[in-house]
Amino acid sequence: MTLRLASPTLDRLPEYAAALETGWSPSNERDVSGEQLALYRRDPAQLLHELTRQDGTITTGTGLVVPRLPSRVFWLDDGEFCGVINLRWQPGTDALPPHCNGHVGYAVVPWKRRRGYATRALALILPVARAVGLRRLTITCDDDNEASRRVILANGGIFEHRYPAATGETKLSFRIDLETETRPPH
Ligand SMILES: CC(C)(COP(=O)(O)OP(=O)(O)OC[C@H]1O[C@@H](n2cnc3c(N)ncnc32)[C@H](O)[C@@H]1OP(=O)(O)O)[C@@H](O)C(=O)NCCC(=O)NCCS
């Protein structure tokens, strides 16, 4: 089945909520499944607004409340909801603020893993990153997250350094040069 990136929509929000109901969290920084589910039950349109809004603040993994960066969020779609990938950046620069652990975050629901979907989703978001003016992506993963490490490497990721994150984990930081053409995996 072909994977595509789809914009979140109200008519498909029940599929997203069904994933939250299993305890799956779209964020790796913080488990947001309970709070998003509560909002969905109260006001589905408000949840959609929260998922896609460009203003306001976000709470980081360490509980810091910071301004929301410009972002694009997509659902991974193979005909069914498979997960999320998002891109965030600072306009006019490839640099990120210190609280932000990378330009891209992704999470695949457990029942759709090991099908190459995260690898493909990262490949599909690279043109989006180029289109918003980025020339180089920073992507990080926990040092024991072998699956994510492979996803990044398969997309041309170059290991840069290892660092202790504010949330306590050891992270690996990679860069992907967007000005170099890479052959898409799969
Ligand atoms: C990490 C994650 C996104 C990978 O999604 P996925 O769709 O299963 O990944 P892929 O199918 O594209 O697999 C990528 C590679 O990792 C390998 N892999 C997948 N799951 C693995 C696991 N549990 N252990 C070791 N390797 C694994 C695959 O075999 C593949 O390797 P290959 O390229 O050498 O063939 C998914 O496990 C997930 O959502 N985890 C929780 C959230 C998370 O960690 N997000 C990333 C934060 S940086």
Ligand as a Chemical Component Dictionary entry (heavy atoms), coordinates in Angstrom:
data_LIG
# 
_chem_comp.id                   LIG 
_chem_comp.type                 NON-POLYMER 
_chem_comp.pdbx_formal_charge   0 
_chem_comp.three_letter_code    LIG 
# 
loop_
_chem_comp_atom.comp_id 
_chem_comp_atom.atom_id 
_chem_comp_atom.alt_atom_id 
_chem_comp_atom.type_symbol 
_chem_comp_atom.charge 
_chem_comp_atom.model_Cartn_x 
_chem_comp_atom.model_Cartn_y 
_chem_comp_atom.model_Cartn_z 
_chem_comp_atom.pdbx_ordinal 
LIG C1  C1  C 0 10.607 4.956  15.415 1  
LIG C2  C2  C 0 9.354  4.666  14.592 2  
LIG C3  C3  C 0 8.772  5.967  14.094 3  
LIG C4  C4  C 0 9.744  3.778  13.394 4  
LIG O1  O1  O 0 8.596  3.623  12.585 5  
LIG P1  P1  P 0 8.486  2.448  11.511 6  
LIG O2  O2  O 0 7.453  2.862  10.521 7  
LIG O3  O3  O 0 8.305  1.161  12.203 8  
LIG O4  O4  O 0 9.929  2.496  10.854 9  
LIG P2  P2  P 0 10.378 1.770  9.500  10 
LIG O5  O5  O 0 9.421  0.651  9.207  11 
LIG O6  O6  O 0 10.566 2.817  8.457  12 
LIG O7  O7  O 0 11.744 1.109  9.944  13 
LIG C5  C5  C 0 12.961 1.795  9.896  14 
LIG C6  C6  C 0 14.092 0.842  10.231 15 
LIG O8  O8  O 0 14.066 0.547  11.619 16 
LIG C7  C7  C 0 13.987 -0.859 11.804 17 
LIG N1  N1  N 0 13.149 -1.068 12.956 18 
LIG C8  C8  C 0 11.829 -0.819 13.074 19 
LIG N2  N2  N 0 11.419 -1.083 14.314 20 
LIG C9  C9  C 0 12.512 -1.524 14.984 21 
LIG C10 C10 C 0 12.728 -1.933 16.322 22 
LIG N3  N3  N 0 11.731 -1.983 17.205 23 
LIG N4  N4  N 0 13.996 -2.314 16.665 24 
LIG C11 C11 C 0 15.000 -2.246 15.773 25 
LIG N5  N5  N 0 14.852 -1.846 14.501 26 
LIG C12 C12 C 0 13.614 -1.493 14.116 27 
LIG C13 C13 C 0 13.378 -1.399 10.528 28 
LIG O9  O9  O 0 13.717 -2.751 10.336 29 
LIG C14 C14 C 0 14.030 -0.491 9.514  30 
LIG O10 O10 O 0 15.356 -0.904 9.312  31 
LIG P3  P3  P 0 16.034 -0.960 7.852  32 
LIG O11 O11 O 0 15.906 0.435  7.278  33 
LIG O12 O12 O 0 17.423 -1.351 8.127  34 
LIG O13 O13 O 0 15.223 -1.935 7.079  35 
LIG C15 C15 C 0 8.285  3.901  15.422 36 
LIG O14 O14 O 0 8.889  2.782  16.037 37 
LIG C16 C16 C 0 7.650  4.776  16.504 38 
LIG O15 O15 O 0 6.664  5.463  16.263 39 
LIG N6  N6  N 0 8.224  4.727  17.718 40 
LIG C17 C17 C 0 7.726  5.576  18.823 41 
LIG C18 C18 C 0 7.938  7.046  18.550 42 
LIG C19 C19 C 0 9.376  7.360  18.183 43 
LIG O16 O16 O 0 10.304 6.781  18.710 44 
LIG N7  N7  N 0 9.524  8.309  17.248 45 
LIG C20 C20 C 0 10.820 8.786  16.802 46 
LIG C21 C21 C 0 11.347 9.787  17.753 47 
LIG S1  S1  S 0 12.906 10.434 17.216 48 
# 
loop_
_chem_comp_bond.comp_id 
_chem_comp_bond.atom_id_1 
_chem_comp_bond.atom_id_2 
_chem_comp_bond.value_order 
_chem_comp_bond.pdbx_ordinal 
LIG C1  C2  SING 1  
LIG C2  C3  SING 2  
LIG C2  C4  SING 3  
LIG C2  C15 SING 4  
LIG C4  O1  SING 5  
LIG O1  P1  SING 6  
LIG P1  O2  DOUB 7  
LIG P1  O3  SING 8  
LIG P1  O4  SING 9  
LIG O4  P2  SING 10 
LIG P2  O5  DOUB 11 
LIG P2  O6  SING 12 
LIG P2  O7  SING 13 
LIG O7  C5  SING 14 
LIG C5  C6  SING 15 
LIG C6  O8  SING 16 
LIG C6  C14 SING 17 
LIG O8  C7  SING 18 
LIG C7  N1  SING 19 
LIG C7  C13 SING 20 
LIG N1  C8  SING 21 
LIG N1  C12 SING 22 
LIG C8  N2  DOUB 23 
LIG N2  C9  SING 24 
LIG C9  C10 SING 25 
LIG C9  C12 DOUB 26 
LIG C10 N3  SING 27 
LIG C10 N4  DOUB 28 
LIG N4  C11 SING 29 
LIG C11 N5  DOUB 30 
LIG N5  C12 SING 31 
LIG C13 O9  SING 32 
LIG C13 C14 SING 33 
LIG C14 O10 SING 34 
LIG O10 P3  SING 35 
LIG P3  O11 DOUB 36 
LIG P3  O12 SING 37 
LIG P3  O13 SING 38 
LIG C15 O14 SING 39 
LIG C15 C16 SING 40 
LIG C16 O15 DOUB 41 
LIG C16 N6  SING 42 
LIG N6  C17 SING 43 
LIG C17 C18 SING 44 
LIG C18 C19 SING 45 
LIG C19 O16 DOUB 46 
LIG C19 N7  SING 47 
LIG N7  C20 SING 48 
LIG C20 C21 SING 49 
LIG C21 S1  SING 50 
# 
